[in-house]
Protein backbone atom coordinates (compact mmCIF):
# COMPACT_ATOMS: atom_id res chain seq x y z
CA UNK A 1 0.00 0.00 0.00
CA UNK A 2 1.46 3.34 -1.02
CA UNK A 3 4.75 1.96 -2.37
CA UNK A 4 6.19 4.02 -5.20
CA UNK A 5 7.73 2.80 -8.42
CA UNK A 6 10.77 5.11 -8.27
CA UNK A 7 13.49 3.87 -5.95
CA UNK A 8 15.01 6.02 -3.21
CA UNK A 9 18.77 5.52 -2.74
CA UNK A 10 20.19 6.60 0.62
CA UNK A 11 23.88 7.24 1.15
CA UNK A 12 24.40 7.52 4.89
CA UNK A 13 21.94 5.78 7.22
CA UNK A 14 21.53 6.24 10.97
CA UNK A 15 19.94 3.18 12.62
CA UNK A 16 18.96 3.78 16.23
CA UNK A 17 18.88 0.65 18.38
CA UNK A 18 20.88 -1.30 15.79
CA UNK A 19 22.02 -3.82 18.40
CA UNK A 20 18.42 -4.88 19.08
CA UNK A 21 16.91 -8.08 17.64
CA UNK A 22 15.10 -6.95 14.47
CA UNK A 23 17.30 -3.90 13.88
CA UNK A 24 20.44 -6.06 13.85
CA UNK A 25 18.97 -8.18 11.03
CA UNK A 26 18.05 -5.05 9.07
CA UNK A 27 21.54 -3.57 9.53
CA UNK A 28 23.23 -6.81 8.46
CA UNK A 29 20.96 -7.10 5.41
CA UNK A 30 21.71 -3.57 4.25
CA UNK A 31 25.46 -4.02 4.79
CA UNK A 32 25.47 -7.27 2.78
CA UNK A 33 23.26 -6.05 -0.07
CA UNK A 34 24.42 -2.45 -0.45
CA UNK A 35 28.17 -2.11 -0.15
CA UNK A 36 28.08 1.61 -0.95
CA UNK A 37 25.82 2.45 2.01
CA UNK A 38 27.42 3.82 5.15
CA UNK A 39 25.54 2.72 8.27
CA UNK A 40 25.86 4.01 11.83
CA UNK A 41 23.76 2.54 14.65
CA UNK A 42 23.05 1.83 18.32
CA UNK A 43 23.04 5.46 19.42
CA UNK A 44 22.22 6.39 23.04
CA UNK A 45 23.67 9.91 23.40
CA UNK A 46 21.71 12.87 22.04
CA UNK A 47 24.95 14.85 21.65
CA UNK A 48 26.54 12.04 19.66
CA UNK A 49 23.47 11.73 17.46
CA UNK A 50 23.55 15.45 16.65
CA UNK A 51 27.26 15.21 15.87
CA UNK A 52 26.80 12.20 13.58
CA UNK A 53 23.92 13.82 11.71
CA UNK A 54 26.29 16.55 10.61
CA UNK A 55 29.67 14.81 10.53
CA UNK A 56 28.40 11.74 8.63
CA UNK A 57 25.94 13.68 6.44
CA UNK A 58 23.05 11.44 7.49
CA UNK A 59 20.24 11.50 4.92
CA UNK A 60 18.14 8.62 6.30
CA UNK A 61 17.10 7.57 9.81
CA UNK A 62 15.65 4.17 10.69
CA UNK A 63 14.38 4.46 14.25
CA UNK A 64 14.15 1.10 16.08
CA UNK A 65 14.88 2.06 19.60
CA UNK A 66 13.78 12.89 16.39
CA UNK A 67 12.38 13.52 13.35
CA UNK A 68 14.87 14.83 10.79
CA UNK A 69 15.26 14.37 6.99
CA UNK A 70 13.84 10.98 5.83
CA UNK A 71 12.73 9.13 8.95
CA UNK A 72 11.40 5.55 9.33
CA UNK A 73 9.81 4.91 12.73
CA UNK A 74 9.54 1.21 13.64
CA UNK A 75 6.71 0.49 16.06
CA UNK A 76 4.83 -2.66 17.16
CA UNK A 77 1.38 -4.20 16.70
CA UNK A 78 0.91 -3.64 20.45
CA UNK A 79 -0.14 -0.06 19.65
CA UNK A 80 -3.42 -1.42 18.24
CA UNK A 81 -4.30 -3.31 21.43
CA UNK A 82 -5.51 -6.90 21.48
CA UNK A 83 -7.04 -8.72 18.48
CA UNK A 84 -9.75 -11.25 19.27
CA UNK A 85 -9.47 -14.70 17.72
CA UNK A 86 -12.85 -14.31 16.00
CA UNK A 87 -11.91 -11.01 14.33
CA UNK A 88 -12.65 -11.11 10.59
CA UNK A 89 -9.82 -8.80 9.56
CA UNK A 90 -6.57 -8.00 11.36
CA UNK A 91 -5.43 -4.48 12.17
CA UNK A 92 -4.75 -2.22 9.20
CA UNK A 93 -2.82 1.03 8.84
CA UNK A 94 -5.85 3.18 9.69
CA UNK A 95 -6.85 1.15 12.78
CA UNK A 96 -7.40 3.01 16.04
CA UNK A 97 -4.39 3.04 18.36
CA UNK A 98 -5.29 1.30 21.64
CA UNK A 99 -2.15 0.17 23.49
CA UNK A 100 -3.11 -1.91 26.53
CA UNK A 101 -0.15 -3.35 28.41
CA UNK A 102 3.53 -2.80 29.27
CA UNK A 103 5.77 -4.38 26.67
CA UNK A 104 8.17 -5.69 29.30
CA UNK A 105 5.49 -7.79 31.02
CA UNK A 106 5.84 -10.33 28.22
CA UNK A 107 8.73 -12.13 29.92
CA UNK A 108 7.64 -12.10 33.58
CA UNK A 109 8.29 -15.42 35.48
CA UNK A 110 9.69 -18.76 34.32
CA UNK A 111 6.52 -19.96 32.52
CA UNK A 112 4.74 -18.92 29.33
CA UNK A 113 2.54 -16.10 30.60
CA UNK A 114 -0.22 -14.24 28.80
CA UNK A 115 -2.17 -11.07 29.41
CA UNK A 116 -5.62 -12.68 29.39
CA UNK A 117 -6.33 -16.26 28.35
CA UNK A 118 -4.00 -16.45 25.35
CA UNK A 119 -6.82 -16.44 22.79
CA UNK A 120 -5.75 -13.16 21.14
CA UNK A 121 -4.20 -13.65 17.73
CA UNK A 122 -0.94 -12.36 16.24
CA UNK A 123 0.87 -12.55 12.92
CA UNK A 124 4.23 -14.31 13.29
CA UNK A 125 7.00 -13.63 10.78
CA UNK A 126 10.58 -14.79 10.44
CA UNK A 127 13.08 -12.03 11.27
CA UNK A 128 14.67 -12.33 7.79
CA UNK A 129 11.28 -11.67 6.18
CA UNK A 130 10.79 -8.63 8.41
CA UNK A 131 14.21 -7.22 7.54
CA UNK A 132 13.45 -7.70 3.83
CA UNK A 133 10.24 -5.73 4.31
CA UNK A 134 12.15 -2.83 5.88
CA UNK A 135 14.56 -2.92 2.96
CA UNK A 136 11.62 -2.48 0.55
CA UNK A 137 10.09 0.32 2.64
CA UNK A 138 13.44 2.09 2.81
CA UNK A 139 13.76 2.20 -0.96
CA UNK A 140 10.13 2.39 -2.13
CA UNK A 141 8.13 3.69 0.84
CA UNK A 142 6.19 6.94 0.53
CA UNK A 143 7.08 9.71 2.98
CA UNK A 144 4.40 10.07 5.66
CA UNK A 145 2.80 6.68 5.01
CA UNK A 146 2.23 3.89 7.56
CA UNK A 147 3.01 0.28 6.65
CA UNK A 148 1.87 -2.71 8.70
CA UNK A 149 4.04 -5.82 8.41
CA UNK A 150 2.02 -9.01 8.81
CA UNK A 151 1.05 -12.33 7.29
CA UNK A 152 -2.39 -13.54 6.27
CA UNK A 153 -2.04 -16.46 8.67
CA UNK A 154 -2.61 -15.61 12.32
CA UNK A 155 -2.29 -17.81 15.40
CA UNK A 156 -3.50 -17.59 18.96
CA UNK A 157 -0.76 -16.97 21.50
CA UNK A 158 -1.83 -20.03 23.48
CA UNK A 159 -1.39 -22.24 20.39
CA UNK A 160 2.11 -20.88 19.74
CA UNK A 161 3.05 -21.65 23.35
CA UNK A 162 1.68 -25.18 23.02
CA UNK A 163 3.68 -25.74 19.82
CA UNK A 164 6.86 -24.57 21.56
CA UNK A 165 6.16 -26.88 24.50
CA UNK A 166 5.72 -29.76 22.05
CA UNK A 167 9.05 -29.00 20.33
CA UNK A 168 10.90 -29.09 23.66
CA UNK A 169 8.94 -32.02 25.13
CA UNK A 170 7.43 -29.77 27.80
CA UNK A 171 4.04 -30.32 29.41
CA UNK A 172 1.78 -27.42 28.33
CA UNK A 173 -0.50 -27.98 31.31
CA UNK A 174 2.25 -27.05 33.75
CA UNK A 175 4.26 -24.61 31.63
CA UNK A 176 1.57 -22.32 30.25
CA UNK A 177 0.03 -19.69 32.50
CA UNK A 178 -2.62 -17.09 31.58
CA UNK A 179 -2.90 -13.69 33.13
CA UNK A 180 -0.22 -11.42 34.56
CA UNK A 181 -2.00 -10.98 37.92
CA UNK A 182 -2.69 -14.71 37.92
CA UNK A 183 1.02 -15.33 37.55
CA UNK A 184 1.78 -13.19 40.59
CA UNK A 185 -0.84 -15.08 42.63
CA UNK A 186 0.73 -18.33 41.44
CA UNK A 187 4.13 -17.27 42.77
CA UNK A 188 2.68 -16.08 46.09
CA UNK A 189 0.81 -19.34 46.61
CA UNK A 190 3.94 -21.38 45.84
CA UNK A 191 6.00 -19.23 48.19
CA UNK A 192 3.60 -19.76 51.09
CA UNK A 193 2.80 -23.42 50.37
CA UNK A 194 -0.84 -22.78 49.45
CA UNK A 195 -2.28 -25.44 47.08
CA UNK A 196 -4.03 -24.02 44.00
CA UNK A 197 -5.35 -25.01 40.58
CA UNK A 198 -6.25 -23.08 37.42
CA UNK A 199 -9.75 -23.29 36.05
CA UNK A 200 -10.28 -24.26 32.40
CA UNK A 201 -13.59 -22.45 31.93
CA UNK A 202 -14.24 -19.17 30.14
CA UNK A 203 -15.78 -16.25 32.00
CA UNK A 204 -18.51 -15.90 29.37
CA UNK A 205 -19.44 -19.60 29.70
CA UNK A 206 -21.21 -20.16 33.04
CA UNK A 207 -21.47 -23.93 32.53
CA UNK A 208 -17.70 -24.28 32.12
CA UNK A 209 -17.12 -22.25 35.29
CA UNK A 210 -19.54 -24.42 37.25
CA UNK A 211 -17.76 -27.52 35.93
CA UNK A 212 -14.45 -26.13 37.24
CA UNK A 213 -15.95 -25.54 40.67
CA UNK A 214 -17.43 -29.05 40.80
CA UNK A 215 -14.18 -30.70 39.70
CA UNK A 216 -11.75 -28.65 41.80
CA UNK A 217 -14.00 -28.04 44.84
CA UNK A 218 -12.16 -24.84 45.89
CA UNK A 219 -12.47 -23.10 49.24
CA UNK A 220 -11.79 -19.75 47.54
CA UNK A 221 -12.05 -18.44 43.98
CA UNK A 222 -9.88 -15.67 42.53
CA UNK A 223 -11.25 -14.02 39.40
CA UNK A 224 -8.35 -12.32 37.59
CA UNK A 225 -9.80 -12.46 34.09
CA UNK A 226 -11.89 -9.27 34.09
CA UNK A 227 -10.80 -5.68 34.80
CA UNK A 228 -10.71 -6.29 38.54
CA UNK A 229 -9.84 -9.11 40.93
CA UNK A 230 -12.48 -10.64 43.19
CA UNK A 231 -12.04 -13.14 45.98
CA UNK A 232 -15.18 -14.94 47.13
CA UNK A 233 -15.88 -17.87 49.40
CA UNK A 234 -17.68 -20.85 47.88
N, C-alpha and C positions, 0 to 999 in steps of 0.2 A: 504494500500500500504506500503510494507516494514516492516510490523509488524513481529516480530520474535516469534517462538514457545516457546522458553525458557523465563521464567519470571524473571525480575530483581526485587530484593527486597531491597529497600533503608532502612536505619536505622534512619538517621537524615536529615530532609528536611528543607531547607531554602526557604520560599515563600516570594518573594518581592512583596509589594503591596497587602498583604493578606486582607487588610480591604476594598479593592475595590469590585465592584459588583460580577464579575465572580470568582475572586480569593477567595472571602469569601465562595462561594459555594464549590469550590474545597477543601479548607482547612477543612470545616465542613465535607465533604464527607470522606476525608482521616482519620480524627479523629474518625468518627463513625465506619468506616469499618476496620481500622487497628490500634488496640489499642496499638500495640508495637511500632508504629512510633512516633518519637519525632519531632514536627513541630514548627518552629520559623518563624514569618512573620512580615510584615509591617515595613520594615527597611528603614530608611531615611539617616542614618549616615554612611559614608564610614568607619570610624574608628570602629564603632560598628559592621558593617558587617565583617570586617577583624578579629575582636576579636571573633565573634561567629563562624566563619569558623573553627577556631582553637579550641576554648574552647568547642564547642558543637560537634566537629568532623563531620562537615557537609559533607555528601557524595553526596547529590543531591540538585540542585537549580532549582526552578520553578520561572521563571522571568515574573511577570505580570506588573510590574510597568512602570568582568564581567565574564567573561567566565572562570569558574574553575570547575574541576571534571566533573560530569554529569550535563548538563545544558539544561533546556527546556525553550526556549524563546517563549513567547506568543505574537503574533502580531495581526493584524486585516486585514479583506479583503480590507480595504481602500488602502493598499499598491499596489493593482492591478489596482487602478483607477476605473472608472465607467464601469458597464456592461449594454449594451443596452438591451432593452426588447426583441428584435428580435434575440438575440444571440442564436446560436444552443446549445452550450455547455458553462457552467459556467467556472470560472477560475480554473485551476488546479495547482498542485505544481510547475510545470515548467513554468508557465505563467510569462510574463515580468512584472517587478515591475514598476508601473506608478502612484504613489500617486499624487492626484490632489488638495486636499483642506484641510484646517485646521480642525482637528478633533473637536475642540471646537465650530466651527461655527454651529454645529448641533442644539444647543439649543438657538440660538439667538432669541429674541422677544417672544411675548406671543402666537403666532400662530404656526401651523405646517409649517415649512419653509424647502424648498428644494434647493439644489444647482442644478439649471436646472429646468426642468418641472415635475420632479417626476416620469418619465417613466423608470428610471434605476431600475434594479431588484436586489434583495438581497435574500439570504437564511435566514430564521428566525427560530431559534431553542430555545427551552426552556432551561433555565439556568441549570436545573438538568441534561438534556441530554448533555450539553456542559461539565459539571463537570465530568460526567461519561466517556466522551471521553478522557479527560485529565488523568483520572485514568488509562485507558487502555494504553495510550501513555507512561505514567510514567513507567508502568511495562513491556510493550511489544514493545515500540518504539525502532527503530534502531538509534544508535548514528550518528548524522550528517544528518539525514533525515528530510524532511519537510512534515508536515501533514496538509491538509486543512480540516476544520470542516464545513460541510454544509449538506443540505438536497437536495433531488432531486426536491423538489417543491420550486419554486421561485416566489416572488410576487413583483410587482412594489411598490415603496415607496408611490406613490399617492393613491394606493388601500388600503394599510395598514392604512394610515391616514384617509381615508374615513370610513373604518371599525371601527376605534377607535371613530370617530365622531358619528357613528351610535350607538355604545354601550353606549355612554354618552349623547345621544339625542342632539348632537351639529350639527349645520348647516355646512356642508362641504364647501359650497360656501363662507362663511364668515370666516371660521376658518382654511382654507388651503391656503397657500401662496407659490408660486414657485419663486425661485431665491433669493440669498442672497442680491445682490445689489437692486433687486426689493423690498425686505423687508425694506431696508434702505430708499428708495424713498417713500414707503408707510408711514413710520413713519414721514418723513419730510413733506409730504403733509398733513397728519393729524395734525401735530403740527402747520402748518401755515394756516389751514382751506382751503386747495386747493382740490376741488372735483376731484376724479379719479376713474377709473374702470380698471379691468384687462381684457385683451383680452383672448379669448378661442382658437384662432387659433394657428397653428404650423408654425414655421418659414419656413419650407420646403414646406408648402401648401399655395400658393399665394391666392387661392380662399377663404380659411378660414380667412386669414388676411384681405382681402377686405371686407368680411362679417362683421368682427369686426368693421372696420372703418365705414361701412354704418350703423350699429346698434348703435354704441356709439357716432358717429359724434364728434370725439375729436378735440380740437384746437391744441394739441401737441401730439406727439407719442414718447415714450421712448422705445428703443429697448435694453433690458438687457438680451437677450437670448444668443447672440453670444459672442465672445471674447472681444468685446468692446461695450460701450454704445453710442448710437446715439440719438440726439434729433432733430427732424425735424418738420417743420410747415406743416400742411395739408390744 
